[in-house]
Amino acid sequence: MPDHPYVTAEMKRRFWDDGVVLLPQVLDRAWVDLVRLGIERNLRNPGPYRTMHYGGSPREFLDDYCNYHAVPEYRMLLQYSPVAEIVATILDTENLWLFYEQIFVKDAPDSVARRTPWHQDTTYWITGGTQLAGFWITVDDTPAKDSLEFVRGSHRGPLFAGTAFDPNDETTPYQPGDWPRIPDIEADRSAFDIVSFDIRSGDVVMFHPALLHGGGASADAKPRRTLSVRFFGDDVTYQTRPRPAPPYPGTAALLKPGDPLRGPWFPQLYPATDTQPNSPLRT
Ligand SMILES: O=C(O)CCC(=O)C(=O)O
């Protein structure tokens, strides 16, 4: 099993019990600069899935995903930094794959970009199993009130219908299914055990994607640029969704529900393979 020296038993406990853990200064300045450059390149060369949420309103914000192969900075980060080994250590998995990476950019010049609605990532995903992680890298210093928020422990609770980002009702379901409607957490925040963290550039929040999370408006028109990387480990299998996001076209032809999730979309990041060599920087 991987055992990276940065990772403590308490970090693992928090990830699995609370569903979320702050990893203080886990990224050196060079990696943060690389992420910033990658986001800039990604913005100049948007991918096919680029979406402007609440587009046309003064509170719009941008989301783009699955651009790993088009953005060398993302590949360098995930192949050469200690990130993959640290995530594999916390997930307790012998092997680690990339599920996808995603950017959230809230940089409206004259206004405050809207909150990201509350949701659980796993409602949208073609993943069964537990060894899943989101690795939320925000390159700008961000106070806890503007940062991503989580309902502690909710990854052990029910899975709710995903949000459709409906500006009039953020609980509107995104896809058909038997899931209960997501609770209106904003309407009754004190009923939930909400946690968020002050972010200094270099800090990362690692969370379980079944955890209810949302928020992170940008305050006072300060930009917030985030790269959220999603990983999976050995116990993760393929499952269907009515409208999966990311859609991963072709996956249904290659895999049956319950098969280990493998395919050209999902590069293995740990242990490093011949085509994705370890670097001397990885301890
Ligand atoms: O950064 C945000 O506003 C949303 C992030 C998010 O939902 C995620 O990383 O899964």
Ligand as a Chemical Component Dictionary entry (heavy atoms), coordinates in Angstrom:
data_LIG
# 
_chem_comp.id                   LIG 
_chem_comp.type                 NON-POLYMER 
_chem_comp.pdbx_formal_charge   0 
_chem_comp.three_letter_code    LIG 
# 
loop_
_chem_comp_atom.comp_id 
_chem_comp_atom.atom_id 
_chem_comp_atom.alt_atom_id 
_chem_comp_atom.type_symbol 
_chem_comp_atom.charge 
_chem_comp_atom.model_Cartn_x 
_chem_comp_atom.model_Cartn_y 
_chem_comp_atom.model_Cartn_z 
_chem_comp_atom.pdbx_ordinal 
LIG O1 O1 O 0 -15.589 25.110 -6.873 1  
LIG C1 C1 C 0 -16.809 25.059 -6.945 2  
LIG O2 O2 O 0 -17.515 26.076 -6.856 3  
LIG C2 C2 C 0 -17.515 23.755 -7.118 4  
LIG C3 C3 C 0 -16.611 22.578 -6.965 5  
LIG C4 C4 C 0 -17.296 21.270 -6.988 6  
LIG O3 O3 O 0 -18.483 21.138 -6.939 7  
LIG C5 C5 C 0 -16.431 20.080 -7.094 8  
LIG O4 O4 O 0 -15.216 20.219 -7.147 9  
LIG O5 O5 O 0 -16.995 18.962 -7.109 10 
# 
loop_
_chem_comp_bond.comp_id 
_chem_comp_bond.atom_id_1 
_chem_comp_bond.atom_id_2 
_chem_comp_bond.value_order 
_chem_comp_bond.pdbx_ordinal 
LIG O1 C1 DOUB 1 
LIG C1 O2 SING 2 
LIG C1 C2 SING 3 
LIG C2 C3 SING 4 
LIG C3 C4 SING 5 
LIG C4 O3 DOUB 6 
LIG C4 C5 SING 7 
LIG C5 O4 DOUB 8 
LIG C5 O5 SING 9 
# 
